Amino acid sequence: MTADADVLFLGRAVIEGEVVPAGVAVRDGLVAWVLTDPEGERFERQPAQPDGPPGPAAFSRDGRQTHLVELAEDEVLMPGLVDTHVHVNEPGRTDWEGFSSATRAAAAGGVTTIVDMPLNSIPPTVTTEALAAKERAAKGQLFVDVGFWGGAVPSSVGQLRPLHDAGVFGFKCFLVPSGVAEFPPLDSAGLGAAMKEIAAFDGLLLVHAEDAATISGAPAPHGTGYLDFLSSRPAEAEDRAIAEVLEHAATHDTRVHVLHLSNADSLPRLAEARADGVRVTVETCPHYLTLEAEDVGVGQTQYKCCPPIRESENRELLWEGLADGVIDIVVSDHSPSTPELKRLDSGDFAAAWGGISSLQLGLPLVWSEASRRGFGLPAVGDWMAEGPARIAGVLAKGQISVGSAADLVVFAPDARFTVDAARLHHKHPVTPYAGRELAGVVRQTWLRGRQVAERDTVVGMPTGRMLTREGPMDA
């Protein structure tokens, strides 16, 4: 596909919260126009309309090539997903993951934009110099678009504005040890100072909300039993940390985002704070919506993450939180490591790295569970595309509308497949989803009007861009 090619998609599409027959035209990497058939009949090619956008038959003009993509009857055109919680780990820990492998996995999974977390790379993204190192490492490797979060650690609090001005989408902090020494947590005073500083330029603070004192007082994890590990990260740790975050946010009127909510008991507290005017948004992750503690076997450390996967009853309450709008978005928290660090040989939950790799599988994982609970594709698109783009401030992404980026996914919601870890593009084939049958197949992924994936095969050269809050840095 050449850079100046026009593309026309015909078939069902997710448009303005509905799945409708539509024609979606792409020019110069943007959606040029959208025509829908509100009567529900299959969209048909028609001549140009004198009082509207040109019809499909008149789309080719100026001598430019037009590529027609006619969706099959079982396919739906969706906006490319925006995953705002991805640990790429390059530079420094590229043996865990890297920009090439991570963005290949994203493309194969229908994710057209990721925002990279400031850890576990070395150096962490806590200075403008570290951000520049990250950008140098990413250059020439990106199969999808990539933005960056900055980090709020004790040494960077008070010096966050330069990173903000350099274009990071916001700042992440921990309230408990992060797992890597170079990204230490904030104490209560540091959290308040970061909130005040970020509020001054109306930035966004992302918080890993678990209370350090509560975890310190819980039983230490040990051995191969999952329930022993679960008891070491009690639900109360999340709730107490979230309460502290909300108190500081109310004091300073800071925009805050609660990361990877696993504890449904905190939903009423979050809903009440939002009703009181606290500017808080909330995410959860596919693993909290699809897995349950009861199913984790002895020594199955591929399930370990922090905060942990909790019981099935808690999982169902998280789905209610999505339905009620208290949880805003679903993102991967793709946190890979080498197989050795997962301690698959010993099954020791205390020693294993806590993180789940799911970047390529997020859409079918969430759709499999959402569809059987009565949710439709528009809801999934809002949770995984439009919502993340809106919260992070990723411009012109996450929806199919005139002027938006032509980041598109051809998705077959009724097709099924079984997860084969060896076919994933993640650097390491470690996943709790191996052998799991899922509904929904990503058949094509398009980035700004160029096809970048066909089923689970990535096609073409890396054409992804690095993004800032102002847009592509190399546009």
N, C-alpha and C positions, 0 to 999 in steps of 0.2 A: 504494500500500500504506500503510494507516494505521499509526500507531505501536503501536496496541493489537491489531493483527491477529495471529491465529495462522496459522502456515504448516505444512503437512504435505508432506514430500517422499516420494515412493514410487518405488523403482527400485533399481538397483545403487548401492552406496556403498562408499567406503573406510572400513572400521571395524576398528580394532584390528589393523592390518596385513594385512587381507584385503579383497578386493572381493566383497561379498555382497549379495544382495537384502535390502532394508531399508526400514523406515519411519522417518523422522527428523522429529520434531515440534519446532516452534519456538514459544516463548512468551516475550514480553517481551524479545526479542532474544537469548535463550539457547536452547540445545538442551534441551528439556524431557524428552524420552525418546527412546530408540532401540530399535527392535525389529528383529531380524535373523532370517533363515531359514537355519539352518545346513545344510539339505538342498540348498540351491542352486536351489530353485525360485523363481519370481518372487513377490515379496511380494504378498499379497492382503489387501484390507481385511477386518477382522473386528470383532466386537463387543467391548465392554470385557471385560477379564479380571478376575475377582474378586480374584485374588492378585497382580496386576501393574499396570503402567501402562495407561491406557485405550487401547483399540484405535482405529484411525482413524475408524471410524463414530461413535464417542462423543467425538471430540476436541473438537468445538465445544460450548462451554458458557458460562455466564455472559453469554449474549447477545452474545458477541464474534464478529466475522467470522472465518471460516476460509478460507484460500486453499490450494487443493490444487495441488501441482506434481507431475505424473506424468512421470517421465523417459522419453524415448524408449528403444527397445531398444539403441541404439548409444551411450547416454550413461551417465556415471558421476558420482555426487556425490562431490566431493573437498573437503577443508578449504581455505579461502582461504589463498593463499600469504602468507608473511611474508618480506618482502625487507628484510634488515637492512643493505644496502649501497647506498644511493641518494643521489646528489648532486642535491639540488633547486636549490641555488644562490640561493635567495631568502631575504633581501633582498640587494641589491648587484649580483648578476649575473643578474637575472631575464630578461634578453634571451637567456641561455643556456637556461634552463628556469625553471619556477616551480611553486608548490604546485598551482595549478589544472591546468596541463597535465600535471604529473607524476602527480598522483593520478587524473586521467582516464585516462592511459595505464595506470596500475596497475589500475584497475577493469576496463578492457577486457581486460586480460591475466590476470585471475583473482587479482590480488594485492590482498588486503584490508587489509594492514598494511605500512607501510614505516617504516624508521628512517633518519632523515636524517643525513648526514655533516656534520661541523662546518665543512668547507670545501666549496665555493668561494664561500660567501656572504660579504658584507661588512656587519657585522663577522663574523669567524668565531666559532663558538660556544665561546669559551674563557673566558668570564666569565658570571656570572648576568645581567648587564645585556645581554649579547649574546644569551643564551638568551631573555630577555624580548622582545627585538627580533624574534627568529625567531618566537616565538609570536604576536606582534602581526601579523606579515606573513602567517602561516598562517591566521589566524582568518577563518572564513566561506568558505574556498576549498577545503576538503578533501572529496574524494569517497571517500576511504578513511581509515582511522585512521593517525596519524603520531606517531612518537616521535622522540627526538633523542639523538644522541651528543654528548658534549663533546669538546674538543680538549686534548691535552697538548702544549704548545709550550714553549720555554724560559721565556717570561714567565709561564706558568700553573703550571708545576711548583712544588709547595710551596703552591699555593692551589687544589687540585682538590676538596677536601671540600665547599665551598659548592655547586659545580655538582652533585656527587653528591647532596647533600641536596635540591637543587632538582628532582631526578628524572630526570636524564639516565641512559641505560642503561649507560654506560661511557665510555671515553675512547680517542680515536684519536691515534696519533702516526706520524710519518714518520722514517725513518733516512736519507733522501735528500731533496733539495729537492722540494717538493710540486708545483711548477709555479706557485704563487702566493706572492708575497712575504710576505703577511700570515699565512701558516701555515708558519713555518720548522721544520726538522727538529730532532730531539734528537741530541746526540752520545752517546757511550757513558756518560759520567757522568750526563747528563740522563736517559737511559733507565733507569739504575739508580736514580736518585732518584725517578723517576715510579713505577717498580715498587714501591719501598719504601713510598711514600706511599699508593698504591692498595691495596696489601696490607693496610694498617692498617685499612681499612674494607671489606675483601673485595670491592673493585670489580673491574672487568674492563678490561684494557688491550688495545686492538686495534692491531696493528702493520703498517704498510706496510714489509715486510722486504726491502729491498735495501741492500747495503753501499755506502756512498758512495765509499770509497777504491777499491773494485774497479771501480766504474763510471768513476771519474775516470781510472783507468789503462787503460780499454778504448778502442778506437778511437772517435773522436767521430763521431756520426751525420752523414751528409751526403747530399744528393741524393735521387733518386727510387727507389733500389733498396731493397727491404725487407730483404734479407739484411744490407746495411750497417747498417741501423737495428738489426736483431736482434743483431748482434755488439757493438753499443754497450751492450746491457743483458744481459750474459752470465749464464748460469744460476748461475755461481759467486757472483754478487752476492747472489742470493736465499739460497743455501745458507749463506754466511758470516754474513749478517744473522740468519738463523733460528738458527744456532748461538749467536750472541750473545744473542738474545732468550731462548732456552732456558736459557742459563747464568744470566742475571739472574733469570728466573722461578724456577729451582731455588733460588737463593740466598735469595730473599725470599718464596717460596711464594705467588707472585702468579698469579691467573688471567689467562691471556693467550690471545689469539686471533690467529692468523696470517691476514692478509687475502689474498685473491685469489692463491692459490698457483698459479703457472704452471710451476714447475720440479719435475718428478717425481723428480729425483735427491735431493730433500730428504725424500722419504717415509720411508726407513729411519731417518733421524735423528729425525724426528718420532715415529715409532712407538716407537723406543727410549726417547725422553724420557718419553713417556706411560707406558710400562711401568715406568719408574723413579719414577713418581709426580708428574712435572711436570704441572701443571693447564693443559694446552694443548689448544685446539681449532683446527680448520683449515677454511677455506672455499676453494672454487674458484668459477669463473664460467662461464656458458654459452659465452662465446667461447673459453675454453681447452679446452672439451669438444667443440666443434663445428667449429672452424676450424683450419687448419694453415698454417704458414709457406710451405709449398710452393705454395699456391694464391694467395698475395697477389701481385698483378701490379704492374708498375712504376707508381709514383705513386699507388697506391690507399691514400691516407692515412686513409680511413674505417676501416681495419683497425688503426690505431695505438693502442696502449694500453701502460701500464706497470704491472707487468712485461709483456713482450711475448707475443704468440701465438707458440708454438714449433712444432717439427716434429711430424709426424704420429705418429712413434714415441713421443714424449714425451706426446702427447695420450692414446694408448692406455694408457700407464702411469698417467695421472691417473684414468682409468676404473677401473683396478685398485685405485688408492688409495681410491676410493669404495666399491668392492666389499668391500675389506678393512676399511673403517671408519676408516682413518687420516684421510681427508678426511671431515669431518662433514656439511657443508652446501654447497649451491649457491645463490649469490645473484648479483644482476645486476652490481654495480659500475656502475650506470647513471651515466655521467659525460659528459653532453652539453656541447656548446658551439655557438656559431654556425657556420654553414658556412664563413664566412671564416676562422675560426681553425683549421679542419681543413685549410686550404691545398689544397682540392680543385683549384684552378686550376693551381697549380704542381706539386703532387704531392711537395712537399719534406717528407720525413719528419722532418728535423731541426727544421723550423719549425712543423710541425703540432701542434695540441693532441692530447694523448694521452688518449683516452677513447672508449668505445663505448656507444651508446644501445641498450638492449635491454629496458627495463623491461616493455614490453607483450608481448614475445615470449618471455620466459624459459621458460614452461611448455611450449609446443610445441617450442622449440629443444631443451630437455633431453629431452623425451619422444621426439622423433624419433630421437635417438641412443641413448637408454637402451633403448627398446623393441627395436631391432634387435640389441642386445647381450644381450637376455634379461632385463632388469630389468622389473618390473611397476610399476603405478601406486602401490602402497603405498610402494615404495622412493623414488619421486620425491616423494611426499607427505612422507616423512620428511626428505629432503634440503632441500626447498623450503618446508615449512610447519612441521611439528612441531619439526624440528631448530633452525632459526633462532629460533623462539619460545623454545625451551628455553635456548639459549646466551645470548641477549640478556636473558632474564627477562621476556619479554612475556607478561603473565598471560592465561590462559584463551583462548589462541589456538593455531591450528595443528593441531587435531584435531577429529574429530566425536565428542563424548562428552557425556554428561549434565552440564550446568552450564557447558559451554564456550560461548564466543561463537558465535552462529549466523552465522559467516562461511563461506560455502559457494560452491562453484564447480560448475556443471554443465558437464562436459567430455566431448567426443566424441573418444575417443582414435584412432579409425580414420578419421575425416574428415581431409581434406587441403586445404591452401590454399597459395597462392603469395603471398609477402610483397610487398605494395604499400606502399612507403614513404609515399606520399601519404595512406594511410588510417590511419597511426599517429597517436596523440594526442600523441606527443612534440612539443615546440615546433618542432623542426627535423627535416625528413625525411632525415636522414643516417644510413645504416645499411649495414654490410657484408652484411646479409642480404637486401637488395633483390633480388627475382626468385627467391629460394630457395624451393623447395617443402618444406613442413613437414607433419608428421603431428600431429593433435590440434587441435581447435577449441574455444575457450572460448565456450560458448553463452550462459551466464548467470553473473553474479556477484552475490552477496548479502552485504550487510554488516549484521550484527546483525538478520537477518530482514527486511531491506528489499532489494529488487532495485535494484542500482546500475548494471548493464550488461546489455545484450542483444546478444550477438555483439560487434561492435566499436563499438556505440553506447552511450554513457553516458546513463543515464536518471535523471530526478529532480533534486532540488536537492542541493547538497553537504551531506551529513550525517555526514561523518567527524569523529572526535574526536582531540584531541591527547592523547597517552598519556605517563604517567610510569611508573617502576618499580612504583608503587603502584596503577596502573590509570588510567582516564580522568580527566583533570583537571577535566572539566566534567560528570562523571556525577552 
